[in-house]
Amino acid sequence: MDITYKFPGVKYSVDSIIEFQEESNWWRESFFHFYPQVNIGKFDSLSPHQRNEYLQNFLDELYNKDDAKSDIDSKLIKYNDHWNLHKNQIEDAFSEAFHCDAKNTFNNMVCNISFNPICPRYLNSRSFDIFYLNSEFGALGISLHEIIHFLWFDVWNRHFNDSDLEYETPHLKWVLSEMVVDPIMRKDIRLSGVSPYFEDGCAYACFYSMIINEKPILQTLYEMYNRLSLIDFMEQGYGYCEKYETEIRSQMD
């Protein structure tokens, strides 16, 4: 199991930011939170082509004139070194959790450093993005979250033989996959202990306040995960989400 951390260029960030500007307000507004120098009104008044050009110029200047380039170059080294420092224990933990040989699989993962504060993951290419302001500790925490998705859906697909189109938002299989990150990490200190995000929440915040059938849903899933095999957990966990889908979605807003 290995990850290559790399910077794919400014254009990659431009395309990613443009994509998420068309998504939910929360994702959209996070960009302006981190870049207050970008005027929302002016940006919204531009045509799609002008927005693309504006962002390209803005990020080119940021990368070349505001020390972002040297910062990213330095972090590439730190990210890779920090991953390698904890790699063996992570591989051991994932091998046990997913009943696989994690040391000899998933050796082609890629983490792209991006100027986009929203960091998507791409199952088919086993790649994901990370915001360039993250430290090496944060980079590892995000990497663990995303690797769980890769492993989870690899096992899931081999068992259910379903369509990977259902593994993305807003499908319920995607919702469950985002929730299970917490119980999987919670059970193993080799994972939770190296993620700086675990104590404050390694899954979406809404799941930590979500009460289903008078009980926190993450507690219910954690108890299931502890007593069931992985495949039984997938089946029963998804069945639980199907049963309470309306209540789950009503608390995700």
C-alpha positions in Angstrom: 0.0 0.0 0.0 1.5 3.3 -1.0 0.6 6.9 -1.9 2.3 9.3 -4.2 1.7 12.9 -3.0 2.1 15.3 -5.9 1.2 18.8 -7.2 -0.5 18.4 -10.5 -0.4 22.1 -11.4 -2.5 25.2 -11.1 -4.9 24.2 -13.9 -6.0 21.1 -11.9 -7.1 23.4 -9.0 -8.9 25.7 -11.3 -11.0 22.9 -12.8 -11.7 21.5 -9.4 -12.9 24.8 -8.0 -15.1 25.5 -11.0 -16.7 22.1 -10.6 -17.6 22.7 -6.9 -18.9 26.2 -7.5 -21.8 24.5 -9.1 -22.5 22.3 -6.1 -24.0 23.1 -2.7 -23.7 26.5 -1.0 -21.5 25.0 1.7 -19.0 23.7 -0.7 -19.2 26.8 -2.8 -18.8 29.3 0.0 -15.8 27.5 1.5 -13.7 28.8 -1.4 -14.5 32.4 -0.6 -13.8 31.7 3.1 -10.2 30.8 2.4 -9.7 33.4 -0.3 -11.4 36.6 1.0 -9.5 38.6 -1.6 -11.8 37.1 -4.2 -15.0 39.3 -4.5 -18.1 37.0 -4.6 -20.2 39.5 -6.4 -17.6 40.1 -9.1 -16.9 36.4 -9.5 -20.6 35.6 -9.9 -21.0 38.4 -12.5 -18.5 36.7 -14.8 -19.3 34.3 -17.6 -18.0 30.7 -17.2 -15.1 31.4 -19.5 -14.2 34.6 -17.6 -14.4 32.8 -14.3 -12.0 30.2 -15.5 -9.6 32.8 -16.7 -10.0 34.9 -13.5 -9.2 31.9 -11.3 -6.2 30.8 -13.5 -4.7 34.3 -13.1 -5.5 34.5 -9.4 -4.0 31.1 -8.6 -1.0 31.6 -10.9 -0.1 34.7 -8.9 -0.7 33.0 -5.6 1.5 30.1 -6.7 4.3 32.1 -8.1 4.4 35.3 -6.0 3.1 34.4 -2.5 5.6 31.6 -1.6 2.9 28.9 -2.2 5.3 27.1 -4.6 8.1 26.7 -2.0 5.5 25.8 0.7 4.0 23.1 -1.6 7.5 21.7 -2.5 8.3 21.5 1.2 5.1 19.8 2.1 5.4 17.2 -0.6 8.5 15.9 1.2 6.8 16.1 4.6 3.7 14.4 3.4 5.6 11.5 2.0 8.0 11.2 4.9 5.1 11.2 7.4 3.2 8.6 5.5 6.3 6.3 5.4 6.8 6.8 9.1 3.4 5.3 9.9 2.9 3.1 6.8 3.6 -0.3 8.4 1.1 0.1 11.3 -1.6 1.5 8.9 -1.1 -1.5 6.6 -1.4 -3.9 9.5 -4.6 -2.2 10.7 -6.2 -2.2 7.3 -5.3 -5.8 6.6 -7.1 -6.8 9.8 -10.1 -4.5 9.2 -10.7 -5.5 5.6 -9.4 -9.1 5.7 -6.8 -8.4 2.9 -3.1 -8.1 2.4 -2.9 -4.3 2.5 0.9 -4.4 2.3 0.7 -5.7 -1.3 -2.3 -3.9 -2.7 -3.4 -0.4 -3.4 0.2 0.6 -4.4 -1.0 3.1 -7.0 -2.9 5.7 -4.8 -2.3 9.3 -5.7 -2.9 12.4 -3.5 -3.1 15.6 -5.5 -2.3 18.8 -3.6 -4.9 21.4 -4.6 -5.8 25.0 -3.9 -9.4 23.9 -3.6 -10.5 23.6 0.1 -13.0 21.0 -1.0 -11.1 17.7 -1.4 -12.9 15.1 -3.5 -11.9 11.4 -3.9 -12.1 9.4 -7.1 -12.6 5.7 -6.6 -11.8 4.5 -10.1 -8.4 6.1 -10.2 -7.8 5.6 -6.4 -6.9 9.3 -6.1 -8.0 12.1 -3.9 -7.2 15.7 -3.3 -5.9 17.6 -0.3 -5.9 21.3 0.5 -2.4 22.8 0.3 -2.7 24.4 3.7 -2.8 21.0 5.5 0.2 19.9 7.6 1.7 16.5 7.2 -0.4 15.4 10.2 -3.6 16.6 8.5 -2.5 15.0 5.2 -2.2 11.6 6.9 -5.6 12.0 8.6 -7.3 12.8 5.3 -5.4 10.0 3.6 -6.8 7.4 6.1 -10.3 8.6 5.6 -10.0 8.2 1.8 -8.2 4.9 1.9 -11.1 3.5 4.0 -13.4 4.5 1.1 -11.2 2.7 -1.4 -11.0 -0.5 0.7 -14.6 -0.4 1.7 -16.0 -0.2 -1.8 -13.4 -2.7 -3.1 -14.8 -5.3 -0.7 -18.4 -4.0 -1.2 -18.3 -4.3 -4.9 -16.8 -7.8 -4.9 -19.6 -8.9 -2.5 -22.6 -7.1 -4.0 -21.5 -6.8 -7.6 -23.4 -3.6 -8.0 -22.9 -0.4 -9.9 -20.2 2.0 -8.7 -22.4 4.9 -9.8 -24.3 4.3 -6.5 -21.1 4.9 -4.5 -21.3 8.7 -5.0 -23.5 11.4 -3.5 -26.5 11.5 -3.0 -26.9 7.7 -3.0 -27.5 5.9 0.3 -24.4 3.7 -0.2 -22.3 6.8 -0.3 -24.0 8.0 2.9 -23.2 4.8 4.7 -19.6 4.8 3.4 -19.1 8.3 4.9 -20.4 7.1 8.3 -18.4 3.9 8.6 -15.1 5.8 8.6 -15.7 6.6 12.3 -16.4 3.1 13.6 -13.5 1.6 11.6 -11.0 4.1 12.9 -12.5 4.1 16.4 -11.9 0.4 16.8 -8.2 0.6 16.0 -5.8 2.9 17.8 -3.3 2.3 15.0 -5.6 4.4 12.8 -7.3 6.8 15.2 -4.1 7.5 17.1 -2.4 9.0 14.0 -5.3 11.1 12.8 -5.4 14.6 14.2 -9.1 14.8 13.1 -10.3 11.8 15.0 -11.2 13.4 18.3 -13.1 16.2 16.7 -14.6 14.0 14.1 -13.2 12.0 11.2 -16.6 11.9 9.4 -19.0 14.6 8.5 -20.1 16.7 11.4 -23.8 16.0 10.9 -23.3 12.3 11.7 -22.1 13.0 15.2 -25.3 14.7 16.1 -27.5 12.4 14.2 -30.0 10.5 16.4 -31.9 7.6 14.8 -34.4 5.4 16.8 -33.5 7.4 19.9 -29.8 6.6 19.7 -26.7 8.2 18.0 -26.3 6.5 14.7 -22.5 6.3 14.9 -22.9 4.4 18.2 -25.3 2.0 16.6 -22.9 1.4 13.7 -20.0 1.0 16.0 -21.8 -1.7 18.0 -22.7 -3.5 14.8 -19.1 -3.3 13.5 -17.8 -4.8 16.8 -20.1 -7.8 16.8 -20.4 -8.6 13.1 -18.1 -9.8 10.3 -17.3 -7.1 7.8 -19.7 -8.5 5.2 -22.5 -8.9 7.7 -21.8 -5.3 8.9 -22.1 -4.1 5.3 -25.4 -5.9 4.8 -27.0 -5.1 8.2 -25.6 -1.5 8.3 -27.0 -0.8 4.8 -30.3 -2.4 5.8 -30.5 -0.1 8.9 -29.9 2.9 6.7 -32.6 1.8 4.3 -35.0 1.4 7.1 -34.3 4.9 8.5 -33.3 6.7 5.3 -35.9 9.5 5.6 -34.7 10.3 9.1 -31.1 10.1 8.1 -31.5 12.5 5.2 -33.6 14.9 7.2 -30.6 15.3 9.6 -28.0 15.8 6.9 -29.1 19.3 5.9 
